[in-house]
Amino acid sequence: MDYAQLISALILGIVEGLTEFIPVSSTGHLIIIGDLLNFGDTRDKVFMIVIQLGAIFAVMWEFRVKLSTVLRGLVMREPAALRFTSNVLVALLPAVGLGLLFYHGIKTYLFNPYTVALALILGGFAILWVEKKVLRPHIKSIEDLRWQDALKVGLAQSVSMFPGVSRSGATIMGGIIFGLDRRSATEFSFFLAIPTMFGATFLDLYKSWDFLVAADLPIFVVGFVAAFFSACLAIEGLLRFISNHTFVGFAWYRIAFGVLVLGSAYSGLIQW
């Protein structure tokens, strides 16, 4: 057993879990750290899918009470559960439609250090702009969302198909712009992540099925578990953080990291 690869899987799983649900974009972090760890062979594609699954299951675990309540409500056809589910599905539509249309083009032409760096930097300035505006939220609970509000957040999420934008950043900032308070925007971002990431992950898994090798199972397990537990910590930490902080710190971090990505690509230090 290659213990160095197991350690690399542990580190990358932690990075995925910590960065997936905060507005900094996990993509650039995984690529740079993966290259530094020399973790980039054919197993890389499947491994990235596996650790994303770990992060998704973390959301489901952290919100298990709400999800179980919704499931019971759907069985009983309770209006609140039906409304919540329909809002998530409506918000999902833009990403599904655009994803099916542009999946190949995005993976082929936009997945490079320059587009990722540009998205990181512009996304940072977008967060600064949103935080500078005086926005008075009129939606203080995800139960108060209308389908029109959900659709707007879904349109914001579709921007995150551009590598480096950050799905959580797009949905949280979009939610704030469209009238949600910080906690509601963040919580809805988490719930929307479940079907969105499941869909994207299984599509990627289908297209990478030939790279799935049983001998890599220990590495996948380590990465999955690391992503799960670190994502749980990140979710809990973010929900506490937003109660009395803004996202300005994340904005400046994105800008600095985007510059780092540009520098690493230009100098040839990191192979993309």
C-alpha positions, 0 to 999 in steps of 0.5 A, a space after each residue: 500500500 502506498 502510504 504517501 498516496 493515502 496521505 495525499 488523499 487525506 489532505 485533498 479530502 480535507 481541502 475539498 471539505 473545507 472549501 466546497 461550501 465557503 465562497 472561495 472555489 474548491 477547484 483552484 485549491 484542489 488543482 494546486 495542492 494536488 499538483 504539489 502532492 504529485 496527485 494527478 494520474 488517471 485516478 485523479 478524475 474518479 478521486 475528485 468525484 468521490 471526495 465531492 460525494 463526501 462533501 455532499 453527504 456532509 450536508 445531508 448529515 448536518 441538515 438531516 433533521 430538516 431533510 427528514 421533516 421534509 420527506 415526512 411532509 412530502 409523504 403526508 403532502 404537507 404544504 410547507 414540505 411541498 413548497 420547499 421541495 418545489 423551490 429547490 427543484 425550480 432553483 435547480 432548473 437553470 443549472 440543469 438546462 445550461 449544464 446539459 447544453 454546455 457541459 462539454 464546452 466548459 470542461 474542454 475550453 474553460 478549465 484552465 488557470 487563466 479562466 479560474 484565476 479570472 473567476 476568482 478575482 472577479 468573484 472577489 470583487 463581486 462579493 465586495 460590491 454586494 457587501 458594500 451595498 445597503 441591502 435590506 432583506 425581506 426574506 428571513 427564512 427559507 420557508 418564506 421563499 417564493 418560487 420566483 425567489 428560488 428561480 433567481 437564486 438558481 440563475 445565480 447558481 448557473 454562473 458557477 458553471 464557469 470554473 473558479 466562480 464557486 457554487 456556494 459563493 454564487 448562490 449565497 451572494 445571489 440570495 442576498 442580492 435578491 432579498 434573503 438574509 445571510 442565514 437564509 441565503 446560506 442555508 438555501 445554498 446548502 440545500 440546493 447543493 444536494 441535488 446540484 452536486 449529486 447530478 454533476 457528480 454522477 454525470 462525471 462518474 458516468 463519463 469517468 467510469 473506465 478509470 474506476 479501479 478496485 485497487 484504488 478503493 483505500 485511497 477513495 475511502 480515505 478521501 471520502 471520509 476526510 471530505 465528509 468530516 472536514 465539510 461538516 466542520 466547515 458547514 457548522 463553522 460557516 453558519 456560526 460565522 455569518 451570524 456576526 460577520 460579512 463575507 469581505 474576508 472571503 472576497 480578499 482571499 479570493 482575489 489574493 488566491 486568484 493572483 497566486 493561480 495566475 502567478 503559478 500558471 505563468 511561471 510554470 510552477 503548477 501544471 494544469 
